[in-house]
C-alpha cells in the first residue's frame, strides 16, 4: 500500500517536472503558430474563436482562470485585445504574464505595421494607435513572428532550447516553400480591385497585391447603414471591383447587399484558423484563403 | 527594408515624445463619462419604499438632469502598483471621490491586493460603475440595502485558485463609513466582507458566474428621519447594533458562436438578506424611548438583457423587497411599526441604442409598486457618453 502511494507520488512529481509550458493564446493563429514551434512541449489554450469578433470579447471568468496558470501569453497586441485582455491579466494575479513581463508576447511587435494613423480621434471610429492589428492575413508576417516567438519560448523554457531551435528551422523551411507556392497560386489576384467589409485585410492586400477601392463600414467598427451602402455602390460604379471580402466572424448582410447590386462576388475568408472547415492549421488557412479568392474571380 | 523603416519610425516617435516633453509621455489614461437623464415620475421620489424608511432612498431625479459626470484617471505607478481614481462631478457643484485606490500588479500566485477607496466586490452589480449599468437605475435591493453601491475605505485581498474552474476568494476590511454602517471614530476594522466567485464557460457560446457574499458591520446611532410610526406621525429614529448581510448572485450569458458583436443574451439575478440586531431609539427629538430591535430585510431581482441586433438592446427586470417583521422591545411596541404587511416590487423595461462602443442612448419605463397605495409609472431617457481612454470592462 505504502509502495503504491509512493509510486503515485513519484508519478505525480515526474509529471510535474515534465509539465508542458502553459500557453494562453489570444487568437487561434497564435495558438497554431505556438503548436508549430513547440509541439507537445506546450499545452495551449485558445482564448477566442474564429467566429468571434476579436475586438469584442468579454473578460470572462474562464479566461481569467486560464491566464492564472499561464507561463506565456501570446497575443496580437496593437490594442486588438484592449477590450478584455487588460482585465484578464490584472485579475489573473499572475505576475509573469503582465504586459512587458517575461511571459508576455505581442506578435505585432515583430512586424511592420500598416495603417498607423497620423491623427488619433474617436471621430475616425475604432482606430488603433499602433496601426491596423490584423497582421495575420499576410503569410509573410509569420516568419519574423515565428523567430521572435521561438526566442520567447527558449527564454521561458531554456531546458528545451534545442527542440525549439530545431522546430523553428523546420517551420521556416516548410513555410518558405509554402509562401512560394501561395504566391504562385495567387498571381491572378495581383491588381484585382476589391471592396472590404471591415478594414481587416490591408496586410493580405499588401501581400497579394489586391487593390482596395472601398470599405463597407463607414468608420472602422461601425455597422454600415443602408444609405452608406448606397454611397459605396455609387463609388463602385466609378471604380468597379471584382470581389467583396469579409471575415468569417462578420455578418454577411452588408457584403451580400453589395454583392447582389454591384454585382460582384462575395467572398467569406476564414481570417484565422478555424474560420472555415478547411482552415484547420496555418497552412490550410492560407490554402483556403487563396482558393476562396481565386474562386471569387471566376 | 521594412525593419529599417520600422526602426526609423520608432526613433521618430521617440524623438517626438522627447520633444513634447518627457513628463507628458507618462501621462496616465484619462477618461470622462458624460451622462444625463430626463425623468418623468407620478410620485414624489423622496417617498421611500414601504417598510424601508430607515434605509437609504437614493431615488430618482425629475425633469432634465445632467447626472453625475465621472472622471477616471489610471496608470501603473511603478512595476509593483497601479493607481485608479474616479471622481464624480456633482451637477450642483463639488467633486466627490468615488474610487481612489492602489492595486498590486506583481504579487503573483493569484493574489491581488487593493487598498484605498473602492466599490466592494460583494454581489455582481456592486463593482460596476453607473455607466456600465444595463438600466438607468439600480435594482431596489441595491438602492435600499446598499444605497445603490457599497463603497469602502479599506483593503481588499483576492486570491484566484490555480484551477481550470474560475474560483476566486476575497476578503475586505473597511471603515464601514456608509450604510448599513455608520461613521464612527474607532481603531481597527468597522466592516468586513468575504465573498467567493465561481465561473466557467459552457462550450464557446455560454458563460456564467455565481457568487456568495457575506457582509458584517456595526451601526452606532445611525439616524433615520421621517420614519412613520404606529401613532401616525413621522419621527427621527436612531439604530445602534450589528448588521449582517448575506447575498447570492448568478449571471449567465449566451452569444451565438460566442460573438457578442452580433447578438447576445444576459440573464442575472441577485438576492440579499440582512439581519440587524440591536437597540432602536424611537423619536429622538421627542419621546426618545430606546429598546431592543431586530429585523430581517431581504430583496431580489432578476433581469434579462437581449442584444437583438448590433447596437440595439432591450431589457426586462423584476424587483422585489421584503421589509420583514421586526421584533420590537416592549417599551417601543406601541410606537414602532413592526409589520408593514406589504412587499414593494417594480417591473422595468428598457431599450437602448449604442451608435458606437463609446455612446449609448436609452429609454426606460417602470411600473413602480414599491410604495403602498402610491403606484408610480416612471419614464426615463438617458444618454451615456465616454470620452478619452476607454478601459476594458469586467465580466
Interface residues (C-beta under 8 A of the other chain):
Chain A: X48 X49 X51 X52 X53 X55 X56 X57 X58 X59 X60 X61 X62 X64 X65 X66 X68 X69 X82 X83 X84 X85 X86 X87 X90 X91 X92 X93 X94 X95 X96 X98 X111 X112 X113 X116 X122 X125 X126 X221 X222 X223 X249 X251
Chain B: X2 X3 X5 X6 X9 X82 X103 X105 X106 X107 X108 X109 X110 X111 X112 X158 X159 X160 X161 X162 X163 X164 X165 X166 X167 X168 X197 X198 X199 X200 X201 X204 X207 X208 X209 X253 X257 X258 X259 X260 X261 X262 X310 X311 X355 X356 X357 X358 X387 X391 X392 X393 X394 X395
